[in-house]
Amino acid sequence: MRPSDLGWVKTLPGLDLAGAEERVKAALKEEGFGVLTRIDVAETLRQKLGVHFKPYVILGVCNPEVAHQVLSHDDAAGLLLPCNVVLTEEPEGVQVALARPQAMFRMVGSAESVPAVEEAEAKIRRVFERL
């Protein structure tokens, strides 16, 4: 486990990208998050630029209740939604990085949105710990 200013990163050994993605989705679901977007960066770069890139997927995830609370206090918060989860295949396993809501919302957060952002942070942290 390596906490950083932007997020938490963990390597899941013994899983391929698909297996890790399913594990991440299950942990997210337990905290009320759904996947709104899935971007296969490697495939996009192959199609658009004809280049090879390691397996790299970005999941845009959202907890509707928390998002509603934050957006009700601050329209600018939409610039930071959904929260991102990045999965990359590395030699030692699939690396999963989860963005920290508090780090993202430092840029725009209003005082009224602090409790909801703290709730999102706690939920994402529990997702990380389940992986």
Order of alpha helices (4+ residues) and beta strands (2+ residues): beta-beta-alpha-beta-alpha-beta-alpha-beta-beta-alpha-alpha
